[in-house]
Amino acid sequence: MQELANIDWDKTLAHLVEFATCSECKESLRKTIPLHNKAAAEHSFATISEAQQILKTGQRPYMESLDLFHSWSLRLEKNAVLKTMELKDIRLFLLETDNLSQVLKPLKGDWIESLKPRLMSATEPLSSINHLMTPQGDIRTDASEELFKLHQEKKQLGNKVQNTLDELVKGHDHDPHLQDKYVTNREGRWVIPVKSGMRHEVGGIIHATSSSKQTVFMEPQEIIPLNNRIKQIEIDIEKEIAKLLKEISDFLFYMITDFMTTKHVLLEVDRYLAMAQFANITSANPIRFNDQRIILENLKHPLMVLNGEVVIPNSLTLNDQEKILLLSGPNAGGKTVLLKSFGLAAHMARCGLPVCASENSELPFFEEIYVAVGDSQSVDQSLSTFAGHLKVLDQACHAKGSQSLVLIDEICGSTDPDEGAALARGFIHHYAYQGAFGLITSHLGPLKMGWDDDSGIVNGSMNYDTESGRATYEFIRGIPGKSLAFATAKKIGILDSVYNNAKIYLSPAGQKRLQSMEEVERMKDEIGQLKAELREEITAAQAKQTEYEKLQREFNFEKEQRMRKEVKASVDKIKDEFKKGQIKNLFETHERREKISVDFPEVVKFSGNGGDEKKYESLESFLKAFAPGSVVFVTHLNQDGIVQGRANAKGEIPVLSGSMRLFVHWQDLKPPRKTQNPLKKKNSNKGADVVYDVKKDEIDLRGLSANDAIEKLEITLDKAQANQLERIKIVHGNGSDTLKKMVRSHLSRSVYISRWQVSTPHEGGDGVTLAYMMTD
């Protein structure tokens, strides 16, 4: 896989992983490998297309609860009595399950239909948990009839105790005996402060003494029975809560199979939604598999698209008669980028990922991809850069048939040019003879000519502007390119004597080749000029088409608005005529009159397309998915923004992106690149609000020094205590174990922490520690 890293596969995966919402899915995506056959890849394409349907609804279901699944599911499997915090985690799992069910309900598709019956019904268990617990995770006082009675009695007794103590404190009988006139609590029992020397004058039980020994806190005799009963009630409440927790744990235990099945569904959906988001952002498309040819139209490098760079798309075609593309051209002209783009497309296709090219593109399902890009030297094996390069070229000699692809950057370029060109020609001939597809870049002049028509090798080059001397990053098939050594030397202004002498020093073959290449360059200039003119004509035509479509949209929008106004006026007029009784004989019954009055406005809903509108094919469908306040992706800014209001007469929507507020046509807006968990919003329950957010309790200490890490950890623990968080996820990594040991040692001594434990393998294993906050 190291070879694939040289064509940016690891970087591509790193971006893909960002779109997953749970740790287990992220880890799964990091391990993406080629599928077994093209049928599996085609199935993946179809599934990703259905996942894109889900994203078109404007919602991206999150699966953050899966990061917490392992801990509570293990205890549930053992039929243990679950804790309130675990029930809170289960509730989040059920909420995310229910949210996914609601999103899938109106959608169709083979994969989507297969998901629906596998998702558990979350309604009943969710209702049971909500009946037992508040959104914050506290046991409800009305969770059972018995619990409600106990709480009511405790409240009444508490009021009685307060009234009795207030009378004792405010009365004059105990004025000489009291240190101060207030009531406090010691060890769960209500007491009053009595002067130490007067304790025998006040009947009751001493529960504590002040540090100065001047005050004793006494429970007066009058409230001892009441406090005793309150204590007993508290014990009964704990017993009732334990009983309720046991009952709901048993209830959930019998659903463990449903939980496990649903967990796998959520994981599967998260994986394909991540792939669908990646495909949307990079404008990637599924391709057709064809063992006889390669057609990649408007090919782009996905990382350049993700970075918002201006990318020049290129088209590549190879077939049974021309399987090896020998690519030449100037330095920094885009040869390596094109090679990497091609390699990524080939590998992503066999992994079942859409390719960053037009949807009518075709590729073989490559079983083997040989990559020779970058420095291949190996100190361990005593291989120089060139020796390492030759070893990779030799391994690529095993490539055979249309299911093999060879990608070589600067073949044999780091040795003597004559010997390197001879070796390179030998390797290229072998790859062509074996029938493998390949893209090979080179600056070696002898390789740019001398190939037989039936060799299976075709030349190509990256174009450049001869006037400016700058690369255009456009691929031209069939014509080799100059390396521009002499042109570059002349451009930077080296001495004329050096330049002229250098041309003399060229071998006769080199001089002849230079003259031939100059002829080729003149041809390329002519082709480039023709292509530029064609592009200008295409651009002008597209601009006219865009303007026409814009005018047509504005016309249709204005027509619809006028029709609505006219229909409304007609309906109002008809209703007015009904009231006046001027058209009584027009309709036979009152029901028929009302039906016509109600149905009449439906005429305006006809749009001329049979009523079978797809998502986002109209402004109304777009606004239905993205109401004001929704996050959208602004294409020409390459960043997300927030919809600020309704569309104007031109179909332009006000959007706030960063500090800019601008009007963007609705067709230039896409689903957001960074989606938001739909459950990260307030859920009301009897006036109490709670935000479901798994990630807010996480801190990453990797890369920090020990002192900085502990300081950051202390600040986080202070905030966690102030915000009454229950658990903190601390990411420290393994490394040399020093940071991990210091963190865990600090947690063991912290007054905030009740306990800590090593995270599960799915959540990071020994590189992550879960710390549980001290509760009152």
N, C-alpha and C positions, 0 to 999 in steps of 0.2 A: 504493500500500500504506500510505501515511501515514494515510489515512482509517481503514483497518482497525486501525491502532495505537491510534486513539482509542476503540475498543471492546475494548481489552486483548488484541488478537491477538498482539502481540509478546511480552507477558508470558506468555501461554499457551504460545507456542512455546518460550520460555525454560525453562519447567517441563518441557515435553515433551522437550527436548534432554537434560535431566539423566538421563533413563532410558536413553539410548544409551551404549554402552561403548567406541566407537572414534571417533576424531576425524572421519573421513570421513562417518560416519553422522550425527554431530552437525551437521556442515555441511549435509548433505542435508536434515535435518529443519528447519534454520533457513530453508531456501528452499522450504518447503512451499507449494504453490500449488493452486488449484482444479483438479480433474480435468476431463477433456474432456467427460464426459457422466455421466448417472446410472448407467449400466451399470458404468462404471469405479469409481464410488463404492460401488456395491453389492458389487462384487468386493473392494474394499478392506475393507468391513465383514466379509465372509465370511472373508477372510484373517486379519484381526485376531482374529476369534472362534477360529480355529484356533491362532493364537499364544497365546491365553489357555489353550488346552488344554495347551500346553507349560509355561506357568507353574503350572498346577494340579498338575504332577508334583512341585512343590516345588523345582525347579531352574530357574535362569535362565542358559543358556549365555552366556558372555562372548566378545567378539571383540576383545579388547585387542591381540592380535597383529597386527591390521590396521594399527595405527599404525606398525609396523615393516616392513610388507610391501613398501612402495615401494623401500626401499634395497636389500634383498637380491634382490628379484625382477628389478630392472634388471641386476644382475650375473649373475643366473642366466640371463637371456635372452641375455647375451653369452657364455655358457658359460665364465665366468671361474672360477678356482679359489676356492672360497668359504673365508672365514676361520671360525675356530671360533665367534666371536661371531655370525656370520651363521647358522651351523648351529644355534646355540642359539635364535635368533629363529625359524628354520624349525621347529624342534622344538616351540616354543610354538604356532605356527600349526597344526601337525599334531595336537597335544594338544587344542586347542580344536575342531578339526574332528572328531576322534574322539569327544570329549565330546558334541558336537551330534548325531553319528550315533547314539550310544547312547541319548540322550534321545528322538530321533525314532522309534527302532525300534519301540516298541510302540504308537505313536499312529497314528490314521487321519485322513484328510481329503484333499481334492483338492490343496490347496496343499502339505501335508506330504508326500504321496506324490510330488509333482513335485520336491520337494527331494532326496529320498533318492538317486535315480540321478545327480544332478548333483554330489553330494559325492564327492570322491576317497576312495579307500580309504587311510587313513593308516597302516595296520598295517605294511606293508613298508618304506616310507621311514622311519617312526618307529623301527622295529627296527634299520634300518641305522645311523641316527644314534646310537641308544642303544648299539649295539655299538662305535661309534667313540669316543663321548664319555661322560664322566661327567655327572651332572645339573648340576654346577657349570660345565661347559663345557671341562674339561680332556680331552686325548686319553688314552684308557685305555691302560695299559701292555700289555694283552692284546688290543689292537685287531686285531693280526695275529700270525701265528706268528713271523714274522721280528722284529717289534717286541718281542714277548715275550722272544725269545732275546737280543736286544741289551740289553734292560733287565736281564735276569738276569745277563748277563756283566758289565755295568757295575756292578751291585750287588756281584758277587763281587770284581771288581777294586778297587772302592772299599773293601771290607772288607780286602782284602790291603794296600792302601796305608795304611789306618789302622793296621793291625797293625804294619807295617814302621816307620811313623813313631813309633808308641807305643814300640817297642823302642829306636829311636834316642834318643828323648827321655828315656825312663826309664833307659836304660843309662848307665854311668859314663864311657864313652869320650869323650863329647862334653860332659861337664859344664862344663869350663872355657870351652868355645866358645859355649855357649848363653846368650842373654840371659834366657830364661825357659823353663819346661818346659810348653809348650803347642803345639798344632798349629792352623794357620789356613789360609785360602784366599785366594789372590791370582790374579786373572784366570783363575779356573776351575781353578787347579792348587794342589795341597796343598803347603804350605811350613812351615818351622820358623824361629823367630827366632834369628838368630846375631849375636853381637857384631861390630860393624863391623871391629874390628882382627883378628878371628879368621876372617874369611871364607875366607882361603886355606887354613885348616886343615880346612875341611869341603868335600868335593867336591860340586859341584852347580852349579845355575844361579841367579843372583840375579834375582828378579822385582820387588822393591820395596824402598824404604828408608823408615825412619821419619822423621818430621818433624824429629826431633832429630839425625838422621844417626848415632845411636848403634847402631841395629839395622838389619840387612839381613835380608830374608826370602828364604831359599834353598830351592830344591827339591833335596833330596839326590839324589846320583847313583843311589842304589839304587832310587828310585821313578820316575825319568825315563821308562823304558820303559813302566811301568804307566800313568803319567799320559798319555803319548803315545797309548797304546791307548784310554784312556778318552776322550780328545779325538776320536779317530777314530770311536769308537762313537757319541759324541754327534752327529758329523756324519752318520753312517749313520742314526741315529734321526731326525734332521731330514729326511733324504732319504726315509725310509720314511713319515714323517708326511705329507710333501708328496705322496708317491705315493698314500697313502690319501685325502687331501683331494681330489686330482684325480679319483680313482675315484668317490668319492661325489658330487662336483660333476657329473661326467658322468652319473651315474645319475639325479640329480635334474633335470638339464637336460632329459632326455627326458620329464619329467613337467610341464614348464612350462605346457602347455595345461590340465592338470588343476588345477594351482595357481591359474591365472587364473580358471577356471570356479568353483572352490571359493571363491575370494575374493569373487566376486560373490554367491554363495549366502550366505556369512557376513554380508556387508553387508546383503543383503535381509532376512535373519532378524533381524539386530540392529535394523533399522528397524521391522519389524512387532512385535517384542517390546517395543520402547520404547513404541509406540502402545498395545499391549495392557496394559502396566503402567500407563500413564497412564489408560486406560479403567477399569482395576480400582480404582485409587486414587480416581478421581472418580465411581465408580459410573455411568459413562457407558454408553449403549446405542446400537446401530445403529437407524436410523429407516427408515420406508418413505417413498418419494418419491411425492408426489401433487400434480399441478399445480392441482387445484381447491380445495384447502383446506390450512389450517395447523392442526395439533393438537399442541400441546406440553404434555404432562402432567408435573407435578412438575418444572418447569424450574428449574434452579439455575445459578448462576455458578460455573464450574469452579475459578477461583482462590480463591473463598471456601471451597469444599470442601477444596481442597489446604491452605489455611491453618488448617483445623480450626475454622472459625467456625460458629456456629449459623445455618443457612441456612433461611429460610422458603421452601418451594417454591411456585411458582405455575403455573397452567395457562392457556394462551392458545389461543384458537380464532378463526380467521378463515376466510371462505369466499368463494365467487363473488359473493354478494350484499353481504357486509361485508368489504371488503378492507383498509380503512384504520382502524387503531385510534388514536383520539385520547386520549392518556393525561394525566390531570391529577391534582392532589393536592398535599399540603403539601410544603414544602422538606424535604429529608433524609428523604423518605418512601419512597424506593426506586424512583422512576421511572427514573432513569438506570441503576441496577443492572439493572432488568428489561429496559430497552432493550438494554443491553450483553449480557445473557444471551441475549436473542433473537437479536441480531446474531451472537454467537459460535456459537450453535447452527446458524444458517443457513450461516455460512461453514465451520464445521468439517464439516458434513454434505457440502458440495460438495467438500471436500478429502478425503473418505473417512474422516473421523475420527468415532468414536462421539460422540453428543451427551449432555450432562449432563441427561437427561430420561428419562421412562419409555419402555420398549421399544416400546410401542404408539403412539408419537408419529409424526406425519406432517409432511412439508415438501415444497414444490416444490424442484426442483434449480435454485437461483438462478444464472443466468448473469451477472447484474449486481447488485451491492449498492452503493447510494449512501449514504454516511455523512456526516452533518453533526452532529458532536459535538465540543464543545470550541471553543477560540478559533481562528477561521479568518483572523485578520488577517495581512497580508503587507507587510512594510516594503519589500521589493524591488519589489512591484507597486503600492505606495502605496495599499494597501487597509486601511480601518479594520476593526474587528471586525465591524461590521454589514455593511459592503460585502463582506468575505470570506465572511460567512455567506450573503448573497444570491447570491453567485457559485456557491456549492455547491448552493443550492436550485435555481438556474437549470440547473445541470448535471444535477440529478436529474430535470428535466423530460423528459429523454430516456428515462426509465424507462417501459417499455411492456410490458404483458402479465404473466402470472403468473410468468414467470421473472425478474422484476425486483423488487427490494426496496428500499424507501426508509426510512432510519432518521434521524430528525431530533430533536435534543434542544433544547428551548426555542425553537421556531420563532418567528422575528422578535421575540424577547423583549428585545432590547437597543436598542429605539428607542421612539418615541411609541406608547403602547398602542393608540390608535385606529387610527393608520396601520399599525402592526405587525399588528394583528388583521385589517385589511382585506387586506394583502398575504398574510398567512398563509392566510386563507380562499381567496384566489385560487390559491395554490400547491396547497393541499390538494385543491381541486376538480379541478385539472388532473391531479394524481397519480391521483385516483379515476377520472377520465374515461379516462385511459390504461390503466386496468386493472391497475396495479401493486399489489402488497402493500406495506403500510407500517405503521410504528409511529412516532407523532409525539407528543412531550411538549410541554406548554404550561401556563403560568399565566394566559394571556390569557382573561379572562372571556367576551368575545363568542364565542369559539370553542367554548364548552362547551354551546351550545344553538343552535337555528335550523337544524339540518341536516334535510333532507328524508329521509323513510323510504327512498327509493330512491337516496340519494346514494352509497351504498357506504361510508359513514363511520359508525363506531360509537364511542361514548364508553366510557371506562373510567377507573378511578381507583385510587389506592393508599389503602387504608383506614388509619384511625388511631383510637385510643381517645379518645373525647370527654371522658371523666372525667380521665384522666391527661394528655391532650394529647400522647401519644406515638404515633409511627407503629407500626403492626403489620406493615408490609411485605407485606400481603396485597392481591392484585389483585382488584378487583370489576369485572366486565364489565357494560356497559350503563348505568352511572351515572357522571356527571362528578364530579370532586372539588373541594373548596374549596382555595384556596391558603393559607387560614388566616392571612392577614395580620392581620385584626381579632382573630381568636381568639388568635393569638400575642401581639399587643400587649396584650390584656387579661390574658393569663396572666402576662406578665412584670411587670405592674403599672404601666403608664403612667398618667399623670394622667387622671382621669375626664373632665375638661373637654376634654382633647386627643382622647380617644376619641370622646366625643359629637359634638364639632365635626367630626371626620373623617367620621362617618357622615352628618352634614348635608351635607358637601362632596361626597358622592357624587352623581353625576348621577342624575336620575330613573330612567334605564335601569339604572344601577348599583345603585340601591336596590332596584329591582324584581328585578334579577338576584340580589342578596344574599338577598332574601326567598325567591326560588325555590330558591336553593342551600341555604338553611336547611331547606326542606321536603325537599330531596333528602338532606340530611345525616341528618334524622330517619329517612328510609327506610333509609339505609345503616346507621344504628345498629340498626334492627330486623333487617336482614339479617345484620349482624355478630353480633348476639345469637343468632340462629338458627344461624348457622354455628358459633359457639362451643359451643352446646349439642350440635350434631351432632358436632363434634370430640370433645367430652367422651364422648359415647356411643360413638363409633368407638374412642377411646383405651381406654375401659373394655372394649369388646369385644375389642380387640387384646390387652389385658392378660390377659383371661380365656383367650384363645386361646393366648397365650404360656405361661401357667401350665399349661394343659391339655397343651400339647406337651411342656413340661418334665416334668410328671408321667408322661406317656406314655413319654418317653425313659428316665426313671428306672425305670419299671416294666419296659420292655423290657430295659434293661441288667441289672436285678436278675434278671429271668426267665432271661436268657441265662446269667448267672453260676450260678444254681441248676441249670439244665439241664446245664451243663458239669460241675458237681460230681456230679450224679446219674449222668450218663453215665460219668464217670470211675469212680465207685464201682461201677457196673454192669459196666464193662469189667474192673476189678480183680477183681470177684467171679467173672466168667466165666473169667478166666485162672486164678483160684484153683481153680475147679471143674475146669478142664482138668487142672490138676496132680494133683488128688485122684482123677481118673479116674471121677468120679461121673456124668458125662454122656457117656461114651465112645460110646454108641450113638446119640447125638443127631445127630452129624455123620458122614458117610461117610468122609471123608478128612482127613488133617492139613492139607492146603492150604485146604480149605473152612473149617475151624475158624479158621485164621490170617486168612483173608480177612474173615470176620465180625468177628473181634476188632479188625482194623485199620480196617475200614470203618464200624463202628458209631458212632464219635465224629463222623463226617461229618454225622450227622443234625442236630446243633446248628447247622450252618452255614446251614441253610435259614432265610431271614428273611421269607418270605412275599411277596417281590416278584419271584419268578421267577429270582432269582440275578443279575439284570441291574442291579447297583448301579452308580451313577455315582460319580465321585470326590467325596469329602467328604460323601457321603450317609450315612455311618456313621462312628462313632468310629474303627473299625479302619482305614478307608481314609484318614482324616485322619492318624492316627499313622504310617501307612505312608509318607506324603509328608513328615511333619514329626516326625521322631524327636527325642528329647531332645538339646538342643544346637542345634536348628534355629532360624532367625530367622523370626518371624511378625509380622503387623501386628495390634495390639490396637485394635479399632474404637473403643471408648469412650474410649480414651486418645489416639487419633489419633497413635500412634507405635509403632515397632517394639519387640519384646521377644524374649527367648530362652526356648525351652521348657526347663523345668528337670527334668521327670520325667514319669511316666505319669499317666493320668487317674484320678481317684477314682471312687467308686461313682455319683456324680451326673454324670459325664462332664466334670468340671471339671479343667483342666490347670494345673499350677503354671507361672507365667511371670514372668521377671525383666525389668522394663522400667525403665530408669534405675536409681534406688535403691529402687524398689518391687518387692516380691515378692507376687504376688496369684494367686488361683485364678480362671480365666476359662473359661466353657463353650466347648467346642471349636467350636461353631457361631458364636461371636463372634470367631473368629480368622480372619485372611485371609493370603494370601501376603504376604511382607514388602514394604514400600515401597522399602527400600534393600537390594537383593539383593547377594550376595557371589559373586565369581568362584569357581566350583567347583574351579578349578585353583590357587587360592591356598591350598593346603594342602601339607603335606610329602609328597614322593614318595620312598620309600626305594629305594635302589639300592646294595646291598652296604654298608649302614650309613651311607651319605651322604645327607643331607637337603638339599633345595633348595626354596625358595619361588618360584613363578612369579608375579611382580608387576611389570607394566610401569610402573605409576604411581609406584612408590616412588622412581624416579630423576628426579623432576621437581621443578623449583623455579619459582615464579611471582614475578617481580620488578616486575610492573606496579603503578604507583601509588606506588612508593617513591622517595625522593630518591636521587641518585647515590651518596652516601656510605653510606646504609643498604643500598642494593642490593648494593654491593661487599662490605660487611660480612657480609650474609646469604649472599652467594655464597661467601665465604671459609669460613664455618662449614660450609656444605654440602659444599664440596670436601674439607675436613678429614674430615667424616663419611664421605664417599664413599671416600676413601683408606683410612680405618680399616676400612670394611666391604668393601673390595676390589671396589667396583662398577666396571663397565667403561665406563659411559656416563652422562652427565647431560643431561637435557633442560631447557634454560633458556628460560622464556617471559618476554620483555621487551617485546614489542610493537614497533610502528614509531614512533608519536608523532613527535617532532622529531628522531629518530635519535641524540640525545645519549646516552641510556641504552644503546642498542644498541652504539654505538661504544665506550663505556667498558667494557662487559662483554667485548666481543671483544678489546679491547686488553689487558684484565686476563688473559684466558685465554691470550693469546699469550705473556705473560710468566710465567705460573704454572708452577711446577715440577711440579705435579700433572698437567698436561694435555699429552698428546702431540700432539693436533691438534683443530681444531674445524671445523664445517661448517654452512652454512645448512640449515635443515630443508626437507623436501619441501613442496610446496603443500598436500597433504592434512593435514600435521601442523602447519601454521601459517606456512609460507613464511619470508619474511625477518623475521617477528616472533618466530621461535624459532631458537635456536642449539643444536646438538648438540655437546657437549664429550666427548672420549674421554680416559679416564684413562691416565696413564703406567703401563705394566706393567714388571715386573722383567725 
